[in-house]
Amino acid sequence: MSIESGKQESTKTNENEKKLKPCCACPETKQARDECIIQRGEEHCHDLIEAHKKCMRDLGFKI
């Protein structure tokens, strides 16, 4: 593999990461948040909601 082809693969990886949709990001925290809200109500799930927001921010989403 040449240096140039390595750069191309790196760029493709970065492009794929940028195309991550909010609906598909952080599935673990999203599922836990959603289950809590359904079972207990939003007012009882603040920690899980904040954990999901942090995960989304860490991936570059503006929440």
Contact map, one row per residue, 1 for C-alpha under 8 A:
111011000000000000000000000000000000000000000000000000000000000
111111000000000000000000000000000000000000000000000000000000000
111111100000000000000000000000000000000000000000000000000000000
011111110000000000000000000000000000000000000000000000000000000
111111111000000000000000000000000000000000000000000000000000000
111111111100000000000000000000000000000000000000000000000000000
001111111110000000000000000000000000000000000000000000000000000
000111111111000000000000000000000000000000000000000000000000000
000011111111100000000000000000000000000000000000000000000000000
000001111111110000000000000000000000000000000000000000000000000
000000111111111000000000000000000000000000000000000000000000000
000000011111111100000000000000000000000000000000000000000000000
000000001111111110000000000000000000000000000000000000000000000
000000000111111111000000000000000000000000000000000000000000000
000000000011111111100000000000000000000000000000000000000000000
000000000001111111110000000000000000000000000000000000000000000
000000000000111111110000000000000000000000000000000000000000000
000000000000011111110000000000000000000000000000000000000000000
000000000000001111111000000000000000000000000000000000000000000
000000000000000111111101100000000000000000000000000000000000000
000000000000000000111111100000000000000000000000000000000000000
000000000000000000011111100000000000000000000000000000010000100
000000000000000000001111100000000000000000000000000000000000000
000000000000000000011111111000000000000000000000000000000000000
000000000000000000011111111000000000000000000000000000010010000
000000000000000000000001111111000000000000000000000100110000000
000000000000000000000001111111100000000000000000000000000000000
000000000000000000000000011111110000000000000000000000000000000
000000000000000000000000011111111000000000000001001100100000000
000000000000000000000000011111111100000000000000000100000000000
000000000000000000000000001111111110000000000000000000000000000
000000000000000000000000000111111111000000000001000000000000000
000000000000000000000000000011111111100000001001100100000000000
000000000000000000000000000001111111110000000000000000000000000
000000000000000000000000000000111111111000000000000000000000000
000000000000000000000000000000011111111111011001000000000000000
000000000000000000000000000000001111111111111000000000000000000
000000000000000000000000000000000111111111000000000000000000000
000000000000000000000000000000000011111110000000000000000000000
000000000000000000000000000000000001111111111000000000000000000
000000000000000000000000000000000001111111111000000000000000000
000000000000000000000000000000000001110111111100000000000000000
000000000000000000000000000000000000100111111100000000000000000
000000000000000000000000000000000001100111111100000000000000000
000000000000000000000000000000001001100111111111100000000000000
000000000000000000000000000000000000000001111111110000000000000
000000000000000000000000000000000000000000001111111000000000000
000000000000000000000000000010011001000000001111111100000000000
000000000000000000000000000000001000000000001111111110000000000
000000000000000000000000000000000000000000000111111111000000000
000000000000000000000000000010000000000000000011111111100000000
000000000000000000000000010011001000000000000001111111110000000
000000000000000000000000000000000000000000000000111111111000001
000000000000000000000000000000000000000000000000011111111100000
000000000000000000000000010010000000000000000000001111111110000
000000000000000000000100110000000000000000000000000111111111111
000000000000000000000000000000000000000000000000000011111111111
000000000000000000000000000000000000000000000000000001111111100
000000000000000000000000100000000000000000000000000000111111100
000000000000000000000000000000000000000000000000000000011111110
000000000000000000000100000000000000000000000000000000011111111
000000000000000000000000000000000000000000000000000000011001111
000000000000000000000000000000000000000000000000000010011000111
